[in-house]
Amino acid sequence: MTLKTIAAVTIAACVAAPALATGKMTCDAPQAQWKPKDQLEQTLAKQGWQVRKSKVDGGCYEVYGTTPEGDRVEAYFHPVTFEKLFVSRRGEVLFKKAQ
């Protein structure tokens, strides 16, 4: 491979990296329609959740926290509706929205 080819492949990989997700859940909604992540955290807190961390993954909001029942989980929510899509605890799927 030439240096030019290697550089092109490296740049392409770096550009594509933010689009990569864990594969647990993906959401497809225009970012202009998304509600703020802080609003999701406040909504969950009102429902009894304790949110430790939240981020975007696969176009969804991914939340690490504790449910009202006391389970430490990883959960995915739709960024426009805040609909719960997926919840797992240590690799065990507790909830997955039917497609």
Secondary structure, DSSP 8 states (H G I E B T S, - for coil): --HHHHHHHHHHHHHHGGG---SS------GGG---HHHHHHHHHHTT-EEEEEEEETTEEEEEEE-TTS-EEEEEE-TTT--EEEEEETTEEEEE---
